[in-house]
Amino acid sequence: MSGHGEAQPMTARKSGPLSGTAAVPGDKSISHRALIFGAMAVGETRITGLLEGQDVLDTAKAMRAFGAEVTQHGPGQWSVHGVGVGGFREPADVIDCGNSGTGVRLIMGTMATTAMTATFTGDASLRKRPMGRVTDPLSLFGTQAYGRHGGRLPMTVVGAANPVPVRYALPVASAQVKSAVLLAGLNAPGETVVIEREPTRDHSERMLLGFGAELHVEKGTEGHVITLKGRPELRPQSVAVPRDPSSAAFPVCAALIVEGSDILVPGVSQNLTRNGLYITLVEMGAEIEFQNPREEGGEPVANLRVRFSDRMQGIEVPPERAPSMIDEYPILSVVASFAHGKTVMRGVKELRVKESDRIDAMARGLEACGIRVEEDEDTLIVHGMGPGGMPGGATAATHLDHRIAMSFLVAGMAAQKPVSVDDASPILTSFPIFEGLMQRLGATLERD
């Protein structure tokens, strides 16, 4: 599957019980950061378990373009010889970040306080996504950005020659924006401060500390206050990337809705800023056991034993949980379709500016599959039809969005009639082994 080539329609048919072990790929968020932080350290960083999806491979190419030596030694085994904070060289060509909003926004932050110019672009989906939420705070350092109308790619970023430290309160809960500001602050003098009212995924803070940055987090009246001292010398590290909880969500949710299923998903990150989906599923009555909890590479992980769950009930998901599961609402809405009663998801307006408008994409696709859905700007309500209740028999538009594609393919594994997607190729960006992994568990997936 290729996220940048010809469309690849795919169909999922009702499956027999799923069984076996689902060894999902490494965490995408941590993989991006491991490459970027390794490029900003002095010396060699070794990475194991790196996700080799197209999004992360595009970040690896970008780090090479900025002067770091990035080498693959085997599956998931990589090394990065970094150039130090402020050591990036000006790239000779346009930086193509493909489909990755995380990649482009973090890389913009990384070069924003170095005196250089870089131009960024991406695929059709990424070129629709707003970059002003990152370039606006970066401008406080002295950075300039010139893009298309609405702050969209392609965009040229001129790094600040004499950056100043910044104190910035996030207007929206976004780990990408937080991380971009912190990365820019690395090459600014003094202390850069980021304030977030609601905690978002904290991989950047954890990794900054691991690489030797001076950073501390306090909880005050404004929220979480993150203070970073600029211009450290980052030390190279050995980074073990845990398995991605966002990717694990697809086999987990498939097992919950496909009758008779019983699977094991080993070594999944249980970071508290990422586990909102799993908390929600348990509250709905899902049969999930968290086995052998432990720490790997500075991140909490556990093995997940997941069984078909026919008594799941729709619930109201607290809006404050959204930052810890923002990427998982599409697959949650599929699970909600097979639960009893309605599931109410509020505080989800951030979904409208992801790879696609995910609220609209899921609502239209679920309706086509026979599910009653309500929505407004910030809310998605799914009226469940119980186990096996989804009629199916539709083709969902994915809008070049990998999570929309995988969500509807999972739906087809339990629906009464097959469910198709118009293009499964974007799945390569985050979960390149999805098709084979699900087939080995027993799912029926067919390329059209």
N, C-alpha and C positions, 0 to 999 in steps of 0.2 A: 504493500500500500504506500502510496506517495502523497504527501500533503501538498505537493506543489505541481503535480502533473494532471493527467486526465482523470476525470471523475470515475470512481469505482463503486457502482451500486452494490448493495449487499442485502441479503435477506436472512432473518432468523426465524426458524420454525420451532413449534412446541417441542421441548426437549424431554427426554427421560431424566431420571434422577442424576444430578451432577455429583461426582465423587472424585476423590483424589486430593493432591496437593497443588495449590495455586501459588507458585513462587513468582510474585509480581516484581516488576523492575524497581530499581532504586528511586528514591524520592527525587522528583523533578526540581523542587525548590532548593533542596540542599545541593543537588548536582550543579545547578547554575552557580550557586554561591561558592562551591568548592573550587570551580575553575577560576572565578573572578578573584576570590581572595588569594588563591595560589598565585595568580598573575601579579598581585600587589605585594606579595611577600618577597623576601630576598633569599634565594636558594630554591631547593627542589621540594615541592609538595607532592606526596603520593596519594592517589585516590583509588579506593576499591569500591566496587558496587555502583559505579557511575551509570546513570540512566543514559543509554545510547539512542534516545529518540531524537528526531530531527531538531526540536527546539534546543536541546542541550548541545548537539553537534554544531549548530549555528553559533552558540556562545563560544564554543571552543575555537571555531574559525575566527571569531571576532577578537579573542584574546591573542591569537597569533598575529592578527593584523595590527594590534597595538604593541607588538614587540615581544610578547612572552613566547617561550618555547613549550608547546603543548604536544605530548606524545602519547599514543595509545600503545600499550604493551600486550594487551590481550583483552578478552571480553570483560568490560567493566573496570579494567586495570589501566590507569592513566597516570602520567606525571606532568607537572607544570613547573618550569623554571621561571620564577617570577622576576620582575624588573624593579620591584620596590614601589612604595607609595610615591606618586608623582613622577614615576619613571616611564610612563607610557610614551611611545613615539606616535607621531601623527600618522594615521593610516593612509596608504597610497590610493585606496579605492573606497567606494561606498560600502558601508557595513550593512549586510542583508541579514536581518534577524528572523526571517521566515514568518512563523506564526506566533512568535513568543513575545507577549507583552511583558513578562517578567524579564526576559533577556534584554530587550531594548531599554526598558526603564532603568534597570540596574546598571547597564553599561553606560548610559547617559550620565548617571550619577557618578560613576567611577572616573570619567574623563572630564567632568564639569569644572573641576578646579585646577586643571592643568592647561597651560597656554598652548592650545592646539585647536584645530578645527576638524570635525568629523561629520559625515553625512550618513543618515540612517534611513533604511527603507525596510519593507517586509512584504508579505504576500497580500492578496486582496483583502483578507479579513483584518490583518494588522493595520493596514493603511486606513481603515475606517475607525480605528480606536483612538480616543482622545489622549494626547500626550501633554496637554496643558497642565494636568494635575501634577506632573513631574517637573516640567520646565518652569512653571510659575515659582515653586519654592527654590529651584536651582538658580533662578535669576537673582535671588537675594544674596547669593555668593558673589555675584558679578557675571554670571554666565549669560550668554545670549543664545536664543534659539529662533530659527526662521523655518517655518513649515507651511504646509497648505492651509487653506481656510479651516478654521475650527481647531487649529493646533494639531494637524494630522500629518503623518508621514507621506512622502519623504520629507525629512527635516535635517537641517544643518545646525549643529551645535558648536558654538565658539566658547571654548573653555576660558574661565577667568584667569587672567595673568596675575592678578593680585587679589586672591580670594579673601573674603572676610568671614568670620564665624557667624553662624545663624542660630536663631531661636525660632522654632517653627511649630505651631500647633496644627496637627492634621485636621482638615475640615471633614474628611471622610475616613472611615476605618480602612486603611490600605497598607498592607505590608510592603507592597512594591514602592509606594511613595516614601514610606518611612525608611526603607532600605536605601533608596536613591539618595535621600538627604544625608543619611549616615555615611554612605560611601563618599559623597562629595566632601563631607566634613573631615574625612581622613587627611586630605591634603590642604585643609584650611588651618590657619593658626588659631591658637586658643581653644575654646570649647564650643562645640556645636550641640545644641539641645533640641530634641524632638519630643513633643508632647502628644500623646494619644489618649483620647477619652475612653476608648474601648481597646482592650489588648488585641493585637493581631499576631499572626505567626511570628515567632521570635527567633527564627533560624539565624538571621543576620547578627543579632546580639550574641547568641551563643557562639557563633563562629568567630566573630570579632574578638571575643574574650579568648577563644582557643588559639587564635593567631597572635595574641599578645597585645591587643589594643587595650587602652585604659578606658573603661566604660562602666558606668553604673546606672542602675534603674531604681527610681524611688516612686512610691505611690503617694500622691499629694491631692490637694483639693481639685487640681486641674485634670487629674488622671495619672497615667503612667508617664513619668518624666525621665527621658533617656539622655544622659550626658556623655559625650564622647570627646576625649582630648585629641586634638589634631596632630598630624605629622609624627606618628609612631613609626618604628621599624617593625613591620610585621614579620613574624618568624614562620618559616615553612612548617607544615604539619603533615601527619598521616591522617587522612579523612576516610572513615568507613561510612558509606552512605546507607542509611536504613531503607527498608522497602517503603514505597510511597503509599500513604493511606488513601490518597485520592484515587490511585490506580486500583488498590485493593478493594475499594468500594464496589467495583463492578462485579467481580466474582462473588464477593460477600452478598451483595444484594440479589444476584442471580440465584444463589443457593437458598436465600430466604423465600423466594417466590416460586421456585421450580419444585414441584411436589416430590418428596422422597430424598431430597439432596442432603449431603453431609460432606463438607470439605474442610480442609485445613489450609490456612493462609499464614505462613511462618514469617516472623521477624518484621512485623508491621510497626511503623512509628506510632507511638502513643503520646506524642507531644500534646500538651494540654491546649495549645493554640491551634491544633489541627484535628482534634477528635470529636468535634461536635456531632458529626453524622452518627458515630457509634453510640454516643450517649443518647441521641434521639431514637435510634433503632431499638435500643434496649428499653427505653421508655414506651415504645410502641408494642413491646412484647416479643421482640426478636430473640431467637435462641442463639446467642453468641457467648462463647466462653473465652475469656482472656487468660491464656495459659503461659506459664513461665515468664512473667514480667521481669525485665532486666534492662540494663543500659548498654548501648553499643554506640561508639563514636560520639559520646556526649548527648545522645538522644534516648529517651525511654522507648522500649519496644516490647512487643508481646506476640505470641502465636495466637491466631484466632481460629477457634473451632466453630463452624457455622452450620446450622441445620435448617431445613425447611420449617417455616413458622406459619401455621394456618390460623393463629389466633391474634395476629397483629391488629391493633386498633389505631385509628387515626387520632392524632393529638394536635394541640396547638404548640408549635415550636417557638420558644421565646425569641424575640427579635435580637436580644443581646447575644444570642448564640451564633448569629450569622457570620461574624468574622472567622470563627473556628470551623466553618463548614461551607464557605461561600461557593466553592467549586463542586460541592456534592448535592446541591439542591436539585439539579436535573435528575440524577439517579434516585434521590429520595422521592421525587414526584412519581417515579415509576413504581417504587415500593408502595407508596401511598395509594396507587391505583388498585393494588391487590390487598389492601388492608380493609378492615370494616369501618365504615363511617368516614368522616371528612378529616383531612389533614390541612391545617392552616399554617402557612409560612409567611410571616411578616418580617419587615425590615430587610427586604431582599432587593432593593432598587439597584444595588451594585451589579446585579446580574444583567442589567440592561446595557452595560458597557463592557461586557466581557468579549470573547471571540465573536459572539453574536449577542442579540437581545435574547438571553436564555429564557426569560419569563415568557416572551411571545413564542419562541420556538417550541418550548415544551407544551405550552397551552394549545397551540394549533395542532401539534402532533398527537397529543393525548386525545383531543376532541376527535380527530380523524380516526383514532382507534376506539372510539365509543365511550370515552371517559368524560364525565361532566367536570368542567373547570371554571373557576372564577378568577379574575385577576384585576388588579389596578396597578398604579405605578410602582407600588412598594410591597405588593402582596400577591401570593399565589395560593389558591385553595383548590385541593383535589378531592373529589368525592369518590372514595374507594368502592369497589364492587366485590371485594372479597377474593379469596384464592381462586385462580382460574377465571375470574370474572371479566377480565378485559376482552372485548370482542376481537380487537386487532383488525387485520386485513387492510392495512393502510401503508402508504409510503410517506415517511417523514422527511421534511427538508432539513438538512443539517447546517446550512449556512456556513460551511467550511469550519465547523466547530466539532472538535474531537469528542467532547463530552456529550454533546447532543447525539452524535452518531452512536457512541457506545451505549448510551442510556436506552435508545429505542431498540437497539439490537438485543439488549437484556430483556426489554419488554416482550419482544417476540418469542423469547425462549419459554414464556409462561402464558402468552395470550392464546385465545381459542383459534385464531387464524394467524398466518405468518405476518410479520411486520418487516417492512423494508426501509432502507435509508437510501437517499439519492446519491450519497457520496460518503464512502467509508474511508477514503484515502487520508483525511486529516488525522486519523487515529495514530498514524506513524509519528506525529509530533510528540506524543506523550507516552504511548503504550504500544510500541511496535510489535510486541509479541501477543497482543490481545487475541487475535483470531486463533492462532495455534493453541494458546493456553486454554481458551474457552472450549475449543474442540476436544482437547485432551481430557477435560473434565466431563465431556459428554454432550456439549451444546451442539446444535445443528445450525451451522452458519454456511451460507452459500453465496459465492460471488455470482452476480447476475451477468 
